[in-house]
């Protein structure tokens, strides 16, 4: 069986102060080519040092209300993925409760 290989490429254009101005990404297996976005969170697990590596970037175009929704959606996705990865139902329900609390505090229902 041959291995498949896909590339994920992230290009970040910064200003003279190293503040992101444009973020574009490509994912060859998903047929996404040079798609622009305003923000990204990237988390990787360092298998040797046993800790998370991360990169959080956003452009000046990212509005506060968009960032609130981005955080909310990311938190929900993290809960869903944790459920799939660990089958830890009880704590995932707590995470989902927190997501609902976050949405309420950020008044996300008023943004739709």
N, C-alpha and C positions, 0 to 999 in steps of 0.2 A: 504494500500500500504506500503510495507516494504522499509525502507531506505537502500540504498547501501552505503558501506563504502570502500574507497580506501585509501591506504597509499602512501605517497611520503616520501622516506627516502634518506637523503643526508649524505654520509660519507666522511669526509675530513681527510686525513693523513697529518700531518705537521711535519716539522723538529724541531730541538731544538729552533729555533727562531720564531716558530709559523707561518712559511711561508708554504702555501699549497704545498704539493708534489704530491698528488693524490686526485682527486675528483671523487667519484662514486655515482650514484643515481639509485634508484629503484622506479618505479611507478606501483603499483599492478594492477590498472585498465587498464593500457596501456600495460601490459605484458613486461615491461622494467625491467630487473634484473641486478643490479650491473654494469651499463654501465659507462665506464670511460669518463670523459670530461676534458677539460683544463681550462674552465672558466664557471662562472655562475653569473647571477644577479637574486636576489630574492627580490621581493617587496611585502609587505603585508600592508593592511590598518588596523590601530588600530581604531576600532569603538568607543572605549571609549574616547581616547585622540584626535581623529580626525586628525591623521597624519600618514604619511607613515613610515614604518619600512623597512629597506633594508639591504641586505648582498651582497657584491660584492667580489668574490674570483676568483683568477686565479693562475695557477701553473707557475713555472719557464719555463715550456715547451711551454707556450703560446707565439708565436712569434708576433712581432709588426704588421705585415701584417694580421695575423689572428685576432688580437684584433681590427684592423680597420674594417675588414669585420664583426666581431661579433657585434661591436657597430652599424654599418650600418644596419645590419639585425634586430637588436633589435629595433632601431629607426623606421624602416618600420613597424615592428610588432606592436609597440606602436601606431602608426598612425592608422593602420587597426583596432586595438582593440578599440581605442578611437571612431572611426567612428561607430563601432557596438554598443558600450555602450551608446553613446550620440546622434548619428545622426547629429553631428555638422560638416556638410560638408565643410563649408568655411574654418574653422580653420584646418581641416584635410588636405585640399588641400595645405595650407601653410606649414603644417608639412611635407607633401610629397615633396613639393618644397625644403624644407630644407634638406631632405634626399638626393635628387638629388644633391644639392649643396655640401653636405658632401661627397658623392661618388666622385664627380668631384675633390674636393680639396684633397681628400685622394688618388686619381688616382686609384680607385678600378677597373675601366674598364681594366686597365693594368695588374691586378692580376689574371684574369680569364684564 
